[in-house]
Amino acid sequence: MASINISLPDLMRDYVQERIERGQYASASDYFRDLIARDQRAVENEERWLRELDASISGSLAEMNAGGGVALDVACGEVLAEIEGARRQSRA
């Protein structure tokens, strides 16, 4: 296993040491391995989310180009009409 030396401000070093003393990590190396693994998962999740968003946008554009979908002003008008109807019912 390779090693890396890092420098930390005293407050950060103390924080890591407190986590170790509370039994949350066995060592500073354990803490940093966990931190890196969490960062890797976060990056992977963000990349997956962006791929899914791109696919959704592409699918929506293809649907709109094929004559499907609903124009934004029509959709907004329908939502506003539903809100207004619900407001009128709540007053009655």
Jmol script that loads the backbone (N, CA, C; Angstrom):
load data "model"
ATOM      1  N   MET A   1       0.851  -1.169   0.000  1.00  0.00           N
ATOM      2  CA  MET A   1       0.000   0.000   0.000  1.00  0.00           C
ATOM      3  C   MET A   1       0.899   1.234   0.000  1.00  0.00           C
ATOM      4  N   ALA A   2       0.549   2.209  -0.834  1.00  0.00           N
ATOM      5  CA  ALA A   2       1.323   3.448  -0.928  1.00  0.00           C
ATOM      6  C   ALA A   2       0.971   4.374   0.230  1.00  0.00           C
ATOM      7  N   SER A   3       1.851   5.302   0.505  1.00  0.00           N
ATOM      8  CA  SER A   3       1.570   6.278   1.553  1.00  0.00           C
ATOM      9  C   SER A   3       1.716   7.683   0.989  1.00  0.00           C
ATOM     10  N   ILE A   4       0.975   8.594   1.619  1.00  0.00           N
ATOM     11  CA  ILE A   4       1.006  10.015   1.256  1.00  0.00           C
ATOM     12  C   ILE A   4       1.162  10.794   2.553  1.00  0.00           C
ATOM     13  N   ASN A   5       2.024  11.765   2.557  1.00  0.00           N
ATOM     14  CA  ASN A   5       2.161  12.652   3.707  1.00  0.00           C
ATOM     15  C   ASN A   5       1.406  13.933   3.414  1.00  0.00           C
ATOM     16  N   ILE A   6       0.606  14.382   4.384  1.00  0.00           N
ATOM     17  CA  ILE A   6      -0.128  15.628   4.212  1.00  0.00           C
ATOM     18  C   ILE A   6       0.109  16.520   5.424  1.00  0.00           C
ATOM     19  N   SER A   7      -0.051  17.806   5.205  1.00  0.00           N
ATOM     20  CA  SER A   7       0.046  18.773   6.289  1.00  0.00           C
ATOM     21  C   SER A   7      -1.341  19.331   6.551  1.00  0.00           C
ATOM     22  N   LEU A   8      -1.677  19.459   7.821  1.00  0.00           N
ATOM     23  CA  LEU A   8      -2.981  19.981   8.214  1.00  0.00           C
ATOM     24  C   LEU A   8      -2.797  21.109   9.220  1.00  0.00           C
ATOM     25  N   PRO A   9      -3.701  22.086   9.196  1.00  0.00           N
ATOM     26  CA  PRO A   9      -3.696  23.071  10.281  1.00  0.00           C
ATOM     27  C   PRO A   9      -4.006  22.340  11.598  1.00  0.00           C
ATOM     28  N   ASP A  10      -3.568  22.899  12.691  1.00  0.00           N
ATOM     29  CA  ASP A  10      -3.744  22.264  13.995  1.00  0.00           C
ATOM     30  C   ASP A  10      -5.204  21.911  14.272  1.00  0.00           C
ATOM     31  N   LEU A  11      -6.133  22.804  13.929  1.00  0.00           N
ATOM     32  CA  LEU A  11      -7.552  22.538  14.211  1.00  0.00           C
ATOM     33  C   LEU A  11      -8.050  21.305  13.460  1.00  0.00           C
ATOM     34  N   MET A  12      -7.618  21.133  12.229  1.00  0.00           N
ATOM     35  CA  MET A  12      -8.024  19.955  11.466  1.00  0.00           C
ATOM     36  C   MET A  12      -7.380  18.692  12.034  1.00  0.00           C
ATOM     37  N   ARG A  13      -6.127  18.762  12.371  1.00  0.00           N
ATOM     38  CA  ARG A  13      -5.443  17.614  12.975  1.00  0.00           C
ATOM     39  C   ARG A  13      -6.141  17.210  14.261  1.00  0.00           C
ATOM     40  N   ASP A  14      -6.491  18.211  15.095  1.00  0.00           N
ATOM     41  CA  ASP A  14      -7.180  17.936  16.353  1.00  0.00           C
ATOM     42  C   ASP A  14      -8.545  17.293  16.104  1.00  0.00           C
ATOM     43  N   TYR A  15      -9.231  17.748  15.081  1.00  0.00           N
ATOM     44  CA  TYR A  15     -10.539  17.187  14.744  1.00  0.00           C
ATOM     45  C   TYR A  15     -10.413  15.700  14.388  1.00  0.00           C
ATOM     46  N   VAL A  16      -9.458  15.389  13.535  1.00  0.00           N
ATOM     47  CA  VAL A  16      -9.232  13.988  13.154  1.00  0.00           C
ATOM     48  C   VAL A  16      -8.885  13.174  14.392  1.00  0.00           C
ATOM     49  N   GLN A  17      -8.042  13.690  15.239  1.00  0.00           N
ATOM     50  CA  GLN A  17      -7.635  12.974  16.448  1.00  0.00           C
ATOM     51  C   GLN A  17      -8.834  12.737  17.364  1.00  0.00           C
ATOM     52  N   GLU A  18      -9.727  13.714  17.475  1.00  0.00           N
ATOM     53  CA  GLU A  18     -10.932  13.544  18.297  1.00  0.00           C
ATOM     54  C   GLU A  18     -11.805  12.419  17.756  1.00  0.00           C
ATOM     55  N   ARG A  19     -11.932  12.337  16.454  1.00  0.00           N
ATOM     56  CA  ARG A  19     -12.739  11.266  15.845  1.00  0.00           C
ATOM     57  C   ARG A  19     -12.122   9.902  16.158  1.00  0.00           C
ATOM     58  N   ILE A  20     -10.815   9.839  16.154  1.00  0.00           N
ATOM     59  CA  ILE A  20     -10.118   8.592  16.473  1.00  0.00           C
ATOM     60  C   ILE A  20     -10.328   8.246  17.948  1.00  0.00           C
ATOM     61  N   GLU A  21     -10.179   9.229  18.825  1.00  0.00           N
ATOM     62  CA  GLU A  21     -10.327   8.997  20.264  1.00  0.00           C
ATOM     63  C   GLU A  21     -11.748   8.595  20.632  1.00  0.00           C
ATOM     64  N   ARG A  22     -12.737   9.064  19.885  1.00  0.00           N
ATOM     65  CA  ARG A  22     -14.131   8.674  20.137  1.00  0.00           C
ATOM     66  C   ARG A  22     -14.455   7.296  19.570  1.00  0.00           C
ATOM     67  N   GLY A  23     -13.478   6.687  18.918  1.00  0.00           N
ATOM     68  CA  GLY A  23     -13.679   5.343  18.391  1.00  0.00           C
ATOM     69  C   GLY A  23     -14.352   5.292  17.036  1.00  0.00           C
ATOM     70  N   GLN A  24     -14.484   6.435  16.379  1.00  0.00           N
ATOM     71  CA  GLN A  24     -15.137   6.450  15.078  1.00  0.00           C
ATOM     72  C   GLN A  24     -14.202   5.962  13.971  1.00  0.00           C
ATOM     73  N   TYR A  25     -12.920   6.078  14.211  1.00  0.00           N
ATOM     74  CA  TYR A  25     -11.907   5.610  13.263  1.00  0.00           C
ATOM     75  C   TYR A  25     -10.763   4.994  14.054  1.00  0.00           C
ATOM     76  N   ALA A  26     -10.112   4.020  13.428  1.00  0.00           N
ATOM     77  CA  ALA A  26      -8.994   3.347  14.089  1.00  0.00           C
ATOM     78  C   ALA A  26      -7.716   4.158  14.000  1.00  0.00           C
ATOM     79  N   SER A  27      -7.600   4.982  12.948  1.00  0.00           N
ATOM     80  CA  SER A  27      -6.370   5.747  12.736  1.00  0.00           C
ATOM     81  C   SER A  27      -6.656   6.904  11.787  1.00  0.00           C
ATOM     82  N   ALA A  28      -5.680   7.791  11.652  1.00  0.00           N
ATOM     83  CA  ALA A  28      -5.818   8.885  10.686  1.00  0.00           C
ATOM     84  C   ALA A  28      -5.936   8.322   9.274  1.00  0.00           C
ATOM     85  N   SER A  29      -5.208   7.271   8.981  1.00  0.00           N
ATOM     86  CA  SER A  29      -5.290   6.648   7.661  1.00  0.00           C
ATOM     87  C   SER A  29      -6.699   6.139   7.389  1.00  0.00           C
ATOM     88  N   ASP A  30      -7.307   5.522   8.397  1.00  0.00           N
ATOM     89  CA  ASP A  30      -8.672   5.020   8.271  1.00  0.00           C
ATOM     90  C   ASP A  30      -9.626   6.174   7.987  1.00  0.00           C
ATOM     91  N   TYR A  31      -9.452   7.277   8.707  1.00  0.00           N
ATOM     92  CA  TYR A  31     -10.293   8.463   8.502  1.00  0.00           C
ATOM     93  C   TYR A  31     -10.173   8.962   7.065  1.00  0.00           C
ATOM     94  N   PHE A  32      -8.955   9.116   6.580  1.00  0.00           N
ATOM     95  CA  PHE A  32      -8.768   9.666   5.234  1.00  0.00           C
ATOM     96  C   PHE A  32      -9.218   8.692   4.144  1.00  0.00           C
ATOM     97  N   ARG A  33      -9.069   7.391   4.372  1.00  0.00           N
ATOM     98  CA  ARG A  33      -9.588   6.421   3.398  1.00  0.00           C
ATOM     99  C   ARG A  33     -11.104   6.547   3.295  1.00  0.00           C
ATOM    100  N   ASP A  34     -11.774   6.692   4.452  1.00  0.00           N
ATOM    101  CA  ASP A  34     -13.233   6.857   4.448  1.00  0.00           C
ATOM    102  C   ASP A  34     -13.637   8.156   3.765  1.00  0.00           C
ATOM    103  N   LEU A  35     -12.912   9.215   4.047  1.00  0.00           N
ATOM    104  CA  LEU A  35     -13.203  10.506   3.437  1.00  0.00           C
ATOM    105  C   LEU A  35     -13.083  10.436   1.915  1.00  0.00           C
ATOM    106  N   ILE A  36     -12.054   9.798   1.416  1.00  0.00           N
ATOM    107  CA  ILE A  36     -11.849   9.658  -0.026  1.00  0.00           C
ATOM    108  C   ILE A  36     -12.941   8.784  -0.635  1.00  0.00           C
ATOM    109  N   ALA A  37     -13.300   7.693   0.043  1.00  0.00           N
ATOM    110  CA  ALA A  37     -14.360   6.814  -0.471  1.00  0.00           C
ATOM    111  C   ALA A  37     -15.681   7.556  -0.563  1.00  0.00           C
ATOM    112  N   ARG A  38     -15.991   8.380   0.434  1.00  0.00           N
ATOM    113  CA  ARG A  38     -17.229   9.180   0.400  1.00  0.00           C
ATOM    114  C   ARG A  38     -17.190  10.172  -0.757  1.00  0.00           C
ATOM    115  N   ASP A  39     -16.053  10.798  -0.978  1.00  0.00           N
ATOM    116  CA  ASP A  39     -15.914  11.742  -2.080  1.00  0.00           C
ATOM    117  C   ASP A  39     -16.090  11.037  -3.420  1.00  0.00           C
ATOM    118  N   GLN A  40     -15.510   9.850  -3.547  1.00  0.00           N
ATOM    119  CA  GLN A  40     -15.658   9.097  -4.790  1.00  0.00           C
ATOM    120  C   GLN A  40     -17.125   8.772  -5.056  1.00  0.00           C
ATOM    121  N   ARG A  41     -17.854   8.343  -4.016  1.00  0.00           N
ATOM    122  CA  ARG A  41     -19.286   8.045  -4.191  1.00  0.00           C
ATOM    123  C   ARG A  41     -20.063   9.290  -4.576  1.00  0.00           C
ATOM    124  N   ALA A  42     -19.739  10.418  -3.960  1.00  0.00           N
ATOM    125  CA  ALA A  42     -20.440  11.667  -4.286  1.00  0.00           C
ATOM    126  C   ALA A  42     -20.212  12.052  -5.748  1.00  0.00           C
ATOM    127  N   VAL A  43     -18.985  11.924  -6.216  1.00  0.00           N
ATOM    128  CA  VAL A  43     -18.673  12.247  -7.615  1.00  0.00           C
ATOM    129  C   VAL A  43     -19.403  11.287  -8.549  1.00  0.00           C
ATOM    130  N   GLU A  44     -19.400   9.997  -8.220  1.00  0.00           N
ATOM    131  CA  GLU A  44     -20.102   9.013  -9.044  1.00  0.00           C
ATOM    132  C   GLU A  44     -21.600   9.299  -9.083  1.00  0.00           C
ATOM    133  N   ASN A  45     -22.189   9.655  -7.941  1.00  0.00           N
ATOM    134  CA  ASN A  45     -23.614   9.972  -7.890  1.00  0.00           C
ATOM    135  C   ASN A  45     -23.935  11.207  -8.724  1.00  0.00           C
ATOM    136  N   GLU A  46     -23.086  12.214  -8.651  1.00  0.00           N
ATOM    137  CA  GLU A  46     -23.300  13.431  -9.442  1.00  0.00           C
ATOM    138  C   GLU A  46     -23.196  13.125 -10.928  1.00  0.00           C
ATOM    139  N   GLU A  47     -22.204  12.332 -11.312  1.00  0.00           N
ATOM    140  CA  GLU A  47     -22.045  11.980 -12.722  1.00  0.00           C
ATOM    141  C   GLU A  47     -23.242  11.176 -13.219  1.00  0.00           C
ATOM    142  N   ARG A  48     -23.755  10.245 -12.395  1.00  0.00           N
ATOM    143  CA  ARG A  48     -24.933   9.460 -12.765  1.00  0.00           C
ATOM    144  C   ARG A  48     -26.143  10.375 -12.930  1.00  0.00           C
ATOM    145  N   TRP A  49     -26.319  11.297 -11.988  1.00  0.00           N
ATOM    146  CA  TRP A  49     -27.436  12.229 -12.041  1.00  0.00           C
ATOM    147  C   TRP A  49     -27.375  13.067 -13.324  1.00  0.00           C
ATOM    148  N   LEU A  50     -26.178  13.538 -13.673  1.00  0.00           N
ATOM    149  CA  LEU A  50     -26.039  14.335 -14.888  1.00  0.00           C
ATOM    150  C   LEU A  50     -26.330  13.511 -16.145  1.00  0.00           C
ATOM    151  N   ARG A  51     -25.885  12.249 -16.172  1.00  0.00           N
ATOM    152  CA  ARG A  51     -26.201  11.379 -17.316  1.00  0.00           C
ATOM    153  C   ARG A  51     -27.706  11.170 -17.436  1.00  0.00           C
ATOM    154  N   GLU A  52     -28.373  10.934 -16.302  1.00  0.00           N
ATOM    155  CA  GLU A  52     -29.820  10.734 -16.313  1.00  0.00           C
ATOM    156  C   GLU A  52     -30.544  12.007 -16.738  1.00  0.00           C
ATOM    157  N   LEU A  53     -30.056  13.154 -16.291  1.00  0.00           N
ATOM    158  CA  LEU A  53     -30.653  14.427 -16.694  1.00  0.00           C
ATOM    159  C   LEU A  53     -30.489  14.639 -18.191  1.00  0.00           C
ATOM    160  N   ASP A  54     -29.295  14.392 -18.712  1.00  0.00           N
ATOM    161  CA  ASP A  54     -29.059  14.515 -20.157  1.00  0.00           C
ATOM    162  C   ASP A  54     -29.989  13.603 -20.939  1.00  0.00           C
ATOM    163  N   ALA A  55     -30.155  12.370 -20.486  1.00  0.00           N
ATOM    164  CA  ALA A  55     -31.039  11.422 -21.173  1.00  0.00           C
ATOM    165  C   ALA A  55     -32.479  11.903 -21.127  1.00  0.00           C
ATOM    166  N   SER A  56     -32.893  12.439 -20.000  1.00  0.00           N
ATOM    167  CA  SER A  56     -34.257  12.948 -19.859  1.00  0.00           C
ATOM    168  C   SER A  56     -34.496  14.130 -20.789  1.00  0.00           C
ATOM    169  N   ILE A  57     -33.535  15.034 -20.841  1.00  0.00           N
ATOM    170  CA  ILE A  57     -33.662  16.202 -21.722  1.00  0.00           C
ATOM    171  C   ILE A  57     -33.698  15.749 -23.185  1.00  0.00           C
ATOM    172  N   SER A  58     -32.810  14.827 -23.542  1.00  0.00           N
ATOM    173  CA  SER A  58     -32.788  14.322 -24.920  1.00  0.00           C
ATOM    174  C   SER A  58     -34.113  13.667 -25.276  1.00  0.00           C
ATOM    175  N   GLY A  59     -34.645  12.882 -24.360  1.00  0.00           N
ATOM    176  CA  GLY A  59     -35.933  12.231 -24.598  1.00  0.00           C
ATOM    177  C   GLY A  59     -37.055  13.240 -24.750  1.00  0.00           C
ATOM    178  N   SER A  60     -37.054  14.251 -23.924  1.00  0.00           N
ATOM    179  CA  SER A  60     -38.087  15.291 -24.001  1.00  0.00           C
ATOM    180  C   SER A  60     -37.987  16.070 -25.305  1.00  0.00           C
ATOM    181  N   LEU A  61     -36.767  16.393 -25.714  1.00  0.00           N
ATOM    182  CA  LEU A  61     -36.588  17.107 -26.983  1.00  0.00           C
ATOM    183  C   LEU A  61     -37.048  16.259 -28.157  1.00  0.00           C
ATOM    184  N   ALA A  62     -36.738  14.969 -28.123  1.00  0.00           N
ATOM    185  CA  ALA A  62     -37.175  14.078 -29.203  1.00  0.00           C
ATOM    186  C   ALA A  62     -38.697  14.015 -29.244  1.00  0.00           C
ATOM    187  N   GLU A  63     -39.326  13.943 -28.079  1.00  0.00           N
ATOM    188  CA  GLU A  63     -40.794  13.915 -28.016  1.00  0.00           C
ATOM    189  C   GLU A  63     -41.386  15.210 -28.572  1.00  0.00           C
ATOM    190  N   MET A  64     -40.807  16.344 -28.175  1.00  0.00           N
ATOM    191  CA  MET A  64     -41.308  17.638 -28.665  1.00  0.00           C
ATOM    192  C   MET A  64     -41.113  17.750 -30.179  1.00  0.00           C
ATOM    193  N   ASN A  65     -39.968  17.307 -30.694  1.00  0.00           N
ATOM    194  CA  ASN A  65     -39.701  17.367 -32.132  1.00  0.00           C
ATOM    195  C   ASN A  65     -40.632  16.459 -32.924  1.00  0.00           C
ATOM    196  N   ALA A  66     -41.145  15.411 -32.279  1.00  0.00           N
ATOM    197  CA  ALA A  66     -42.062  14.483 -32.942  1.00  0.00           C
ATOM    198  C   ALA A  66     -43.508  14.958 -32.809  1.00  0.00           C
ATOM    199  N   GLY A  67     -43.688  16.140 -32.236  1.00  0.00           N
ATOM    200  CA  GLY A  67     -45.037  16.696 -32.130  1.00  0.00           C
ATOM    201  C   GLY A  67     -45.729  16.384 -30.818  1.00  0.00           C
ATOM    202  N   GLY A  68     -45.037  15.749 -29.898  1.00  0.00           N
ATOM    203  CA  GLY A  68     -45.633  15.418 -28.607  1.00  0.00           C
ATOM    204  C   GLY A  68     -45.354  16.494 -27.586  1.00  0.00           C
ATOM    205  N   GLY A  69     -45.752  16.203 -26.389  1.00  0.00           N
ATOM    206  CA  GLY A  69     -45.490  17.137 -25.300  1.00  0.00           C
ATOM    207  C   GLY A  69     -46.523  18.248 -25.238  1.00  0.00           C
ATOM    208  N   VAL A  70     -46.311  19.141 -24.308  1.00  0.00           N
ATOM    209  CA  VAL A  70     -47.216  20.262 -24.088  1.00  0.00           C
ATOM    210  C   VAL A  70     -46.383  21.527 -24.015  1.00  0.00           C
ATOM    211  N   ALA A  71     -46.828  22.580 -24.668  1.00  0.00           N
ATOM    212  CA  ALA A  71     -46.119  23.863 -24.625  1.00  0.00           C
ATOM    213  C   ALA A  71     -46.102  24.379 -23.185  1.00  0.00           C
ATOM    214  N   LEU A  72     -45.032  25.032 -22.817  1.00  0.00           N
ATOM    215  CA  LEU A  72     -44.858  25.505 -21.444  1.00  0.00           C
ATOM    216  C   LEU A  72     -45.981  26.438 -21.020  1.00  0.00           C
ATOM    217  N   ASP A  73     -46.383  27.360 -21.895  1.00  0.00           N
ATOM    218  CA  ASP A  73     -47.434  28.297 -21.505  1.00  0.00           C
ATOM    219  C   ASP A  73     -48.758  27.572 -21.270  1.00  0.00           C
ATOM    220  N   VAL A  74     -49.028  26.527 -22.020  1.00  0.00           N
ATOM    221  CA  VAL A  74     -50.247  25.743 -21.819  1.00  0.00           C
ATOM    222  C   VAL A  74     -50.171  24.985 -20.495  1.00  0.00           C
ATOM    223  N   ALA A  75     -49.047  24.352 -20.231  1.00  0.00           N
ATOM    224  CA  ALA A  75     -48.874  23.600 -18.986  1.00  0.00           C
ATOM    225  C   ALA A  75     -48.989  24.524 -17.778  1.00  0.00           C
ATOM    226  N   CYS A  76     -48.352  25.685 -17.850  1.00  0.00           N
ATOM    227  CA  CYS A  76     -48.425  26.642 -16.737  1.00  0.00           C
ATOM    228  C   CYS A  76     -49.847  27.136 -16.539  1.00  0.00           C
ATOM    229  N   GLY A  77     -50.539  27.384 -17.634  1.00  0.00           N
ATOM    230  CA  GLY A  77     -51.937  27.824 -17.546  1.00  0.00           C
ATOM    231  C   GLY A  77     -52.807  26.782 -16.863  1.00  0.00           C
ATOM    232  N   GLU A  78     -52.581  25.502 -17.185  1.00  0.00           N
ATOM    233  CA  GLU A  78     -53.351  24.426 -16.558  1.00  0.00           C
ATOM    234  C   GLU A  78     -53.052  24.338 -15.066  1.00  0.00           C
ATOM    235  N   VAL A  79     -51.796  24.460 -14.697  1.00  0.00           N
ATOM    236  CA  VAL A  79     -51.421  24.402 -13.281  1.00  0.00           C
ATOM    237  C   VAL A  79     -52.030  25.576 -12.531  1.00  0.00           C
ATOM    238  N   LEU A  80     -51.950  26.763 -13.096  1.00  0.00           N
ATOM    239  CA  LEU A  80     -52.530  27.937 -12.435  1.00  0.00           C
ATOM    240  C   LEU A  80     -54.041  27.793 -12.297  1.00  0.00           C
ATOM    241  N   ALA A  81     -54.709  27.235 -13.296  1.00  0.00           N
ATOM    242  CA  ALA A  81     -56.155  27.018 -13.219  1.00  0.00           C
ATOM    243  C   ALA A  81     -56.490  26.026 -12.107  1.00  0.00           C
ATOM    244  N   GLU A  82     -55.678  24.973 -11.960  1.00  0.00           N
ATOM    245  CA  GLU A  82     -55.898  24.004 -10.878  1.00  0.00           C
ATOM    246  C   GLU A  82     -55.715  24.661  -9.517  1.00  0.00           C
ATOM    247  N   ILE A  83     -54.710  25.500  -9.389  1.00  0.00           N
ATOM    248  CA  ILE A  83     -54.467  26.201  -8.122  1.00  0.00           C
ATOM    249  C   ILE A  83     -55.629  27.123  -7.800  1.00  0.00           C
ATOM    250  N   GLU A  84     -56.086  27.845  -8.784  1.00  0.00           N
ATOM    251  CA  GLU A  84     -57.216  28.762  -8.590  1.00  0.00           C
ATOM    252  C   GLU A  84     -58.474  27.981  -8.211  1.00  0.00           C
ATOM    253  N   GLY A  85     -58.710  26.850  -8.853  1.00  0.00           N
ATOM    254  CA  GLY A  85     -59.864  26.021  -8.515  1.00  0.00           C
ATOM    255  C   GLY A  85     -59.790  25.507  -7.078  1.00  0.00           C
ATOM    256  N   ALA A  86     -58.622  25.051  -6.670  1.00  0.00           N
ATOM    257  CA  ALA A  86     -58.442  24.565  -5.306  1.00  0.00           C
ATOM    258  C   ALA A  86     -58.642  25.692  -4.307  1.00  0.00           C
ATOM    259  N   ARG A  87     -58.175  26.881  -4.640  1.00  0.00           N
ATOM    260  CA  ARG A  87     -58.346  28.028  -3.738  1.00  0.00           C
ATOM    261  C   ARG A  87     -59.819  28.381  -3.586  1.00  0.00           C
ATOM    262  N   ARG A  88     -60.567  28.333  -4.688  1.00  0.00           N
ATOM    263  CA  ARG A  88     -61.996  28.634  -4.643  1.00  0.00           C
ATOM    264  C   ARG A  88     -62.737  27.596  -3.803  1.00  0.00           C
ATOM    265  N   GLN A  89     -62.349  26.324  -3.935  1.00  0.00           N
ATOM    266  CA  GLN A  89     -63.005  25.271  -3.159  1.00  0.00           C
ATOM    267  C   GLN A  89     -62.720  25.427  -1.675  1.00  0.00           C
ATOM    268  N   SER A  90     -61.514  25.854  -1.323  1.00  0.00           N
ATOM    269  CA  SER A  90     -61.177  26.001   0.088  1.00  0.00           C
ATOM    270  C   SER A  90     -61.919  27.168   0.724  1.00  0.00           C
ATOM    271  N   ARG A  91     -62.315  28.146  -0.079  1.00  0.00           N
ATOM    272  CA  ARG A  91     -63.057  29.304   0.445  1.00  0.00           C
ATOM    273  C   ARG A  91     -64.540  28.994   0.609  1.00  0.00           C
ATOM    274  N   ALA A  92     -65.004  27.979  -0.108  1.00  0.00           N
ATOM    275  CA  ALA A  92     -66.445  27.671  -0.087  1.00  0.00           C
ATOM    276  C   ALA A  92     -66.849  26.871   1.126  1.00  0.00           C
TER     277      ALA A  92
END
end "model"
wireframe off; spacefill off
backbone 0.3
color backbone group
